Amino acid sequence: MPPTSPLTHFDAQGQAHMVDVAAKADTHRIAVASGRIVMQAGTLALVQAGTARKGDVLGIARVAGIMAAKRTSDLIPLCHPLALTRVAIDFTLPTEATAVSPSIECAATVETVGPTGVEMEALTAVQVALLTIYDMCKAVDRGMTITDVRVREKHGGKSGSFVNP
């Protein structure tokens, strides 16, 4: 028999499986993920002014991120379907003082009370929110880049808290 894998989605025979969380205690779990989309200055100006042809870019992207968090288990094969208690999508646009490159940062905060964490839901929410911005702005800027997507922090469960430096 091969040694037990440190990857929890594989059994002792190396076969993929859904992790059994039945014996785990329900705890309040929170995950925050973030990422950003880099774009041309003119594209950012359209988003900021609310004059993009397809409408309110950030409003639509916020709803898309929330919907994505709720559907994560439909997209990621071994994720558990979870009863989410909160999904918040926040966007940060650069100010004159902070503008290194024209970009929009997205942060997703996802919460549940249950036996497994919500990092995948937070990551999925960020990615889909940023993809929605791309979709709504691609007519004027096909060179946008989605970057720096990561889990910033997670809290709850047996492993406790993690804060990404």
Backbone as a ProteinNet text record, in pm:
[ID]
protein_1_A
[PRIMARY]
MPPTSPLTHFDAQGQAHMVDVAAKADTHRIAVASGRIVMQAGTLALVQAGTARKGDVLGIARVAGIMAAKRTSDLIPLCHPLALTRVAIDFTLPTEATAVSPSIECAATVETVGPTGVEMEALTAVQVALLTIYDMCKAVDRGMTITDVRVREKHGGKSGSFVNP
[TERTIARY]
85.6	0	90.1	63.6	145.8	127.3	227.4	213.1	95.4	40.1	-70.7	-22.8	-100.8	-65.1	-99.2	-13.4	-50.6	-162.1	-192.7	-302.3	-431.4	-522.2	-640.3	-741.9	-731	-828.5	-787.4	-689.2	-647.5	-651	-704.2	-708.1	-575.1	-565.7	-441.5	-397.7	-490.1	-455.6	-424.7	-428.5	-399.2	-518	-636.3	-757.2	-817.7	-864.4	-929.3	-1060.9	-1090.8	-1216.9	-1253.9	-1380.8	-1427.9	-1395.8	-1334.1	-1294.6	-1418.3	-1413.9	-1524.8	-1512.3	-1609.2	-1605.6	-1711.4	-1771	-1881	-1840	-1718.4	-1675.5	-1622.8	-1610.9	-1557.3	-1665.5	-1625.3	-1720	-1756.9	-1881.3	-1922.1	-1858.1	-1788.8	-1733.5	-1760.7	-1752.5	-1767	-1638.6	-1653.2	-1537.7	-1547.1	-1434.4	-1425	-1302.6	-1316.2	-1201	-1210.2	-1095.1	-1084.7	-983.6	-1026	-936.6	-936.2	-830.9	-825.1	-750	-764.6	-694.7	-719.6	-657.6	-680.2	-676.5	-735	-734	-667.8	-563.8	-487.2	-542	-558.9	-621.3	-561.2	-601.5	-560	-627.6	-562.6	-617.5	-755.6	-775.7	-905.6	-1015.1	-980.8	-1078.4	-1118.5	-1019.5	-1048.5	-1136.7	-1111.2	-1193	-1337.9	-1360.2	-1497.2	-1567.7	-1495.2	-1553.4	-1584.9	-1491	-1511	-1627.9	-1641.3	-1747.3	-1882.5	-1883.4	-2008	-2063.8	-1975.7	-2021.2	-1985.4	-1950.6	-1922.9	-2051.3	-2036.7	-2152.7	-2246.4	-2191.1	-2274.5	-2336.5	-2307.1	-2371.6	-2277.6	-2333.7	-2262.5	-2168.1	-2043.4	-1946.6	-1927.2	-1902.3	-1873.4	-1997.1	-2113.8	-2236.7	-2263.9	-2248.3	-2268.7	-2161	-2036.1	-1926.2	-1947.4	-2001.6	-2029.4	-2132.4	-2240	-2342.7	-2284.9	-2204.5	-2142.3	-2053	-1976.5	-1890	-1970	-2079.5	-2165.4	-2225.2	-2275.2	-2332.3	-2228	-2105.6	-1998.3	-1964.3	-1957.5	-1928.1	-2032.6	-2159.8	-2268.3	-2264.3	-2197.7	-2196	-2060.6	-1971.6	-1835.8	-1834.7	-1919.1	-1917.3	-1963.5	-2031.7	-2068.6	-1950.2	-1851.7	-1737.2	-1612.1	-1590	-1470.3	-1515	-1470.2	-1528.5	-1533.5	-1434.7	-1433.6	-1471.3	-1522.7	-1570	-1705.5	-1723.4	-1852.8	-1948.4	-2075.3	-2174.2	-2193.2	-2188.7	-2194.7	-2310.2	-2362.8	-2463.6	-2387.4	-2368.6	-2293.5	-2382.3	-2323.6	-2398.4	-2370.8	-2262.3	-2229	-2130.1	-2153.2	-2057.1	-2054.2	-1936.9	-1921.3	-1811.1	-1839.7	-1743.3	-1715	-1589.3	-1548.8	-1446	-1458.3	-1364.4	-1289.7	-1160.9	-1078.7	-1021.9	-1049.1	-996.4	-884	-782.5	-668.9	-705.8	-640.4	-651.1	-525.9	-522	-403.7	-277.6	-287.6	-170.9	-125.4	-218.7	-184	-169.4	-194.7	-197.3	-56.8	-23.4	100.4	70.2	-37.8	-87.9	-240.5	-307.4	-454	-505	-572.3	-622	-735.5	-808	-914.5	-884.5	-883.1	-864.6	-1000.7	-1015.2	-1137.2	-1102.1	-1181.5	-1167.4	-1302	-1298.1	-1419.5	-1405.1	-1505.9	-1512.5	-1630.4	-1602.7	-1706.2	-1709.1	-1831.6	-1847.6	-1948.9	-1929.4	-2024.2	-2008.3	-2101.6	-2085.7	-2099	-1989.5	-1993	-1863	-1851.7	-1736.3	-1618.2	-1629.9	-1519.8	-1511.8	-1393.3	-1365.3	-1421.4	-1406.3	-1464.3	-1358.4	-1234.5	-1130.6	-1162.6	-1211.6	-1241.2	-1354.3	-1451.8	-1562.6	-1513.6	-1423.2	-1368.9	-1284.7	-1200.9	-1118.2	-1204.9	-1308.6	-1398	-1471.9	-1515.6	-1586.1	-1496.9	-1371.8	-1278.6	-1256.2	-1227.4	-1199.1	-1316.8	-1436.1	-1553.2	-1586.6	-1570.7	-1593.2	-1495.3	-1368.8	-1268.9	-1294.6	-1334.9	-1370.9	-1489.3	-1582.1	-1697.6	-1653.9	-1561.4	-1507.4	-1443.2	-1364.7	-1302.8	-1410.6	-1511.8	-1618.1	-1686.7	-1713.3	-1786.7	-1701.8	-1569.3	-1479.5	-1395.4	-1408.8	-1320.4	-1336.2	-1449.2	-1469.1	-1372.3	-1328.2	-1235.4	-1094.3	-1074.6	-941.9	-926.6	-880.8	-861	-732.1	-647.8	-519.8	-522.9	-641.1	-649.7	-588.4	-530.8	-466.1	-519.5	-564.9	-607	-484	-455.9	-331.3	-346.4	-247.9	-234.3	-352.3	-419.6	-531.9	-474.6	-523.6	-470.6	-565.6	-548.9	-617.7	-537.3	-603.1	-535.5	-541.1	-655.8	-667.5	-782.7	-776.3	-885.6	-885.4	-1005.8	-1021.6	-1124.4	-1104.7	-1198.3	-1146.1	-1209.1	-1171.9	-1053.3	-1015.7	-909.5	-773.6	-748.8	-618.5	-610.8	-722.3	-719.9	-709.7	-630.9	-620.4	-494.1	-505.8	-394.6	-403.7	-294.8	-287.8	-170.2	-200.2	-97.6	-13.8	117.7	201.1	202.5
-117.8	0	124	222.5	342.3	425.3	507.7	590.5	686.8	728.6	823	955.1	1009.7	1134.7	1253.5	1357.2	1479.2	1555.8	1517.2	1578.5	1507.6	1579.4	1518.3	1465.7	1502.1	1457	1326.8	1256.6	1126.4	1025.1	906	801.1	725.5	621.1	544.7	478.2	454.8	393.6	499.4	625.9	732.6	774.4	728.7	763.5	893.7	978.1	1101.5	1068.8	1143	1125.7	1255.3	1265.6	1379.7	1353	1448.2	1431.8	1415	1318.5	1294.9	1393.5	1483.5	1583.9	1556.6	1438.6	1406.9	1417.7	1381.6	1382.9	1519.4	1614	1745.6	1832.6	1910.9	1999.4	2118.2	2162.1	2285.5	2401.9	2486.8	2608.7	2723.4	2844.8	2963.7	2976	2977.2	2980.1	3100.7	3165.7	3285.5	3271.8	3311.5	3320.5	3450.7	3511.3	3632	3603	3624.2	3609.7	3741.8	3763.2	3886.3	3861.9	3955.3	3953.1	4086.3	4105.7	4231.9	4212.5	4309.2	4310.2	4440.3	4425.8	4539.8	4573.7	4703.2	4746.5	4878.5	4922.2	5052.8	5162.3	5277	5388.9	5429.1	5425.7	5461.8	5365.1	5239.3	5138.1	5162.6	5188.1	5218.3	5342.5	5441.6	5563.8	5533.6	5443.6	5403.7	5336.8	5249	5178.5	5278.7	5367.4	5465.4	5559.5	5598	5691.3	5623.1	5489.4	5415.7	5426.9	5452.5	5473.8	5359	5243.2	5127.8	5090	5046.5	5015.3	4912.3	4816.7	4710	4745.5	4864.6	4906.7	4915.9	4895.2	4908.8	4790	4808.6	4699	4640.5	4725.4	4673.3	4614.9	4670.1	4613.8	4474.2	4458.4	4326.1	4228.4	4274.4	4187.7	4144.4	4234	4198.7	4085.2	4097.5	3992.6	3861.9	3870.5	3749.9	3680.4	3757.5	3698.1	3627.8	3689.1	3627.1	3497.3	3502.6	3381.4	3271.9	3309.4	3210.9	3142.8	3219.9	3159.9	3053.7	3084	2991.1	2865.5	2872.9	2759.9	2689.5	2717.2	2661.8	2510.3	2442.5	2295.2	2241.3	2323.1	2281.5	2293.1	2373.3	2399.5	2321.5	2302.6	2234	2094.8	1991	1857.5	1802.4	1827.7	1764.6	1858.9	1977	2071	2026.9	2047.1	2019.2	2134.2	2104	2212.9	2267.9	2399	2460.9	2559.1	2570.7	2673.2	2798	2889.7	3010.9	3106.3	3169.8	3264.9	3408.5	3431	3566.5	3559.5	3643.2	3665.2	3815.5	3875.5	4018.4	4036.2	4114.6	4143.9	4293	4328.3	4468.2	4497.4	4613.9	4657	4779.8	4784.6	4900.6	4953	5079	5144.2	5236.7	5250.9	5332.2	5479.7	5545.4	5690.9	5748.1	5876.5	5939.7	5900.4	5894.9	5866.9	5721.6	5628.8	5486.3	5425.2	5501.5	5445.8	5411.3	5282.4	5233.2	5193.3	5120.2	5086.3	5085.7	5117.9	5117.6	4976	4957.6	4824.9	4838.1	4729.4	4720	4597.7	4615.8	4502.1	4454.6	4323.9	4262.1	4181	4195.3	4112.4	4047.2	3918.1	3843.4	3789	3814.2	3758.3	3662.1	3538.2	3434.8	3371.4	3348.4	3288.9	3175.5	3083.6	2974.9	2926.5	2847.9	2770.9	2626.2	2551.9	2415.5	2342.3	2220.9	2135.7	2155.2	2244.3	2262.6	2409.1	2449.1	2589.5	2642.4	2774	2843.1	2913.2	2864.5	2925.9	2913.7	2797.9	2778	2869.6	2891.7	2980.4	3124.7	3167.3	3303.1	3319.4	3220.7	3226.7	3226.7	3145.2	3138.6	3271	3329.6	3458.4	3565.7	3571.8	3671.8	3649.6	3526.1	3497.5	3533.2	3495.2	3521.4	3670.3	3739.3	3884.1	3952.1	3912.2	3970.7	3929.7	3806.3	3763.5	3842.6	3877.4	3956.7	4096.7	4155.4	4285.4	4272.5	4166	4143.8	4134.8	4055	4035.3	4166.9	4247.2	4371.2	4479.4	4467	4570.6	4524.4	4399.4	4346.4	4415.8	4478.2	4547.9	4664.9	4721.7	4834.7	4799.3	4681.3	4647.9	4495.9	4433.5	4287.4	4247.6	4343.7	4313.5	4313.6	4320.7	4318.8	4189.9	4198.3	4083	4063.3	3942.9	3906.5	3850	3901.9	3864.2	3866	3809.7	3816.6	3757.8	3657.7	3594.7	3501.9	3521.3	3441.8	3446.1	3350.3	3354.6	3449.5	3553.6	3647.8	3601	3543.6	3492.9	3394.8	3308.8	3217.2	3195.9	3175.6	3158.5	3049.1	2975.2	2871.5	2732.7	2635.9	2496.9	2452.9	2326.5	2265.4	2333.5	2379.1	2440.6	2586.2	2642.8	2778.9	2885.7	2987.8	3102	3095.4	3151.3	3165.6	3305.3	3379.4	3510.2	3505.9	3530.8	3527.5	3654.5	3639.8	3759.6	3851.1
0	0	0	-88.8	-92.2	34.5	66.4	185.6	170.8	284.8	284.2	225.6	135.3	69.4	158.8	157.6	230.2	157.4	34.3	-40.4	-1.6	58.2	119	18.4	-107.6	-206.7	-276	-218.3	-270.4	-157.9	-187.4	-86.4	-84.7	-2.8	13.1	-116.5	-209.9	-337.9	-444.7	-407	-501.8	-586.8	-551.5	-626.3	-571.4	-661.4	-619.1	-548.8	-442.6	-371	-302.3	-267.4	-191.2	-44.8	21.6	160.8	247.8	338.6	430.9	546.2	557.7	664.2	771.4	769.4	861.6	1008.1	1040.9	1180.8	1225.5	1132.8	1167.6	1229.9	1327	1396.7	1308.9	1320.8	1255.3	1328.7	1255	1312.1	1215.6	1267.8	1183.9	1101.8	970.8	881.2	789.4	771.7	688.3	599.3	473.6	384.3	306.8	286.1	204.7	94.6	-29.6	-144.3	-219.3	-296.7	-375.2	-505.4	-595.5	-723.2	-790.7	-906.1	-975.7	-1125.6	-1193.3	-1338.8	-1382.1	-1462.4	-1512.7	-1650.9	-1676.5	-1801.4	-1847.2	-1963.3	-2012.8	-1929.7	-1921.9	-1845	-1897.1	-2027	-2084.2	-2044	-2031.9	-1989.6	-1844.6	-1760.5	-1619.8	-1609.6	-1691.9	-1690	-1725.7	-1822.9	-1858.3	-1740.3	-1671.8	-1556.9	-1446	-1417.8	-1310.8	-1341	-1466.3	-1504.5	-1518.2	-1523.5	-1541.2	-1681.6	-1779.2	-1916.6	-2010.9	-1956.9	-2042.3	-2115.8	-2241.1	-2324.9	-2263.5	-2190.1	-2134.2	-1999.1	-1946.4	-1822.4	-1704.4	-1585.5	-1458.2	-1439.5	-1480.5	-1481.4	-1341.5	-1244.4	-1110.3	-1042.2	-1067.9	-1012.3	-1065.3	-1196.4	-1257.4	-1210	-1201.6	-1156.4	-1011.3	-928.8	-788.3	-781.4	-856.2	-856.6	-911.8	-1017.1	-1074.5	-972.8	-895.4	-792.7	-684.9	-642.7	-541.4	-595.6	-717.7	-778.5	-791.6	-829	-846	-713.8	-605.6	-474.7	-441.1	-470.8	-441.2	-528.3	-644.6	-738.8	-745.5	-652.7	-659	-669.9	-594.6	-598.5	-733.5	-813.6	-949.5	-1045.4	-1008.9	-1096.7	-1059.2	-930.8	-880.8	-835.7	-904.6	-886.8	-744.6	-660.8	-529.3	-415.7	-448.4	-345.9	-292.2	-162.8	-101.3	-129.5	-154.7	-161	-19	-6.6	126.1	135.6	255.7	283.8	328.7	236.4	267.8	347.4	446.9	527.8	486.1	413.5	368.2	253.1	150.8	43.8	18	32.2	6.1	-97.1	-199.5	-306.1	-301.1	-285.3	-279	-387.3	-448.5	-551.2	-502.6	-532	-500.9	-631.2	-658.8	-777.6	-733.8	-818	-776.6	-766.9	-673.1	-664.9	-731	-747.6	-808.3	-731.8	-598.8	-515.3	-523.6	-547.9	-545.5	-684.1	-788.8	-924.3	-972.7	-968.2	-1027.7	-1171.6	-1187.9	-1320.7	-1310.7	-1420.9	-1414.7	-1388.3	-1277	-1241.1	-1141.3	-1127.1	-1027.5	-942.7	-811.7	-721.6	-675	-666.9	-617	-493.4	-388.1	-268.8	-240.8	-213.3	-179.4	-38.2	43.5	177.8	180	217.6	217.6	356.4	406.6	539.1	536.5	629.6	652.6	796.1	841.1	963.6	918.4	929.4	880	905.7	848.8	875.7	780.4	681.6	587.2	546.5	503.7	476.8	346.8	328.4	213.9	126.7	131.4	48.4	-100	-142.7	-285.2	-330.1	-243.8	-277.4	-292.5	-204.3	-213.8	-339.8	-370.6	-492.6	-618.3	-619.5	-735.5	-753.3	-643.7	-650.6	-712.5	-669.3	-723.2	-872.4	-909.3	-1050.5	-1140.1	-1100	-1184.5	-1187.1	-1076.5	-1077.3	-1174.5	-1169.9	-1260.6	-1405.5	-1428.7	-1564	-1617.8	-1530.4	-1572.6	-1614.4	-1540.5	-1580.9	-1718.9	-1738.1	-1869.8	-1978.1	-1954.4	-2053.6	-2088.7	-1987.5	-2011.8	-2077.8	-2069.3	-2122.9	-2241.5	-2281.7	-2386.8	-2521.3	-2547.3	-2674.2	-2689.2	-2576.7	-2583.8	-2540.1	-2476.9	-2423.9	-2411.9	-2518.3	-2514.2	-2442.2	-2408.2	-2343.9	-2192.4	-2133.7	-1987	-1933.1	-1813.1	-1750.8	-1609.7	-1580.7	-1444.8	-1375.2	-1254.9	-1189.1	-1036.2	-969.9	-823.4	-746.4	-801.5	-730.3	-623.3	-499.7	-388.3	-269.1	-180.2	-51.6	36.5	85.9	175.7	320.4	358.1	494.8	503.9	605.7	637.5	786.7	839.9	983.7	1008.6	1117.2	1157.7	1127	1187.2	1163.9	1247.9	1229	1307.5	1287.8	1165	1136.8	1180.5	1227	1279.7	1172.4	1201	1111.7	1025.3	907.1	813.3	755	759.5	695.7	600.4	471.3	368	378.4	394.4	412.9	291.1
[MASK]
+++++++++++++++++++++++++++++++++++++++++++++++++++++++++++++++++++++++++++++++++++++++++++++++++++++++++++++++++++++++++++++++++++++++++++++++++++++++++++++++++++++

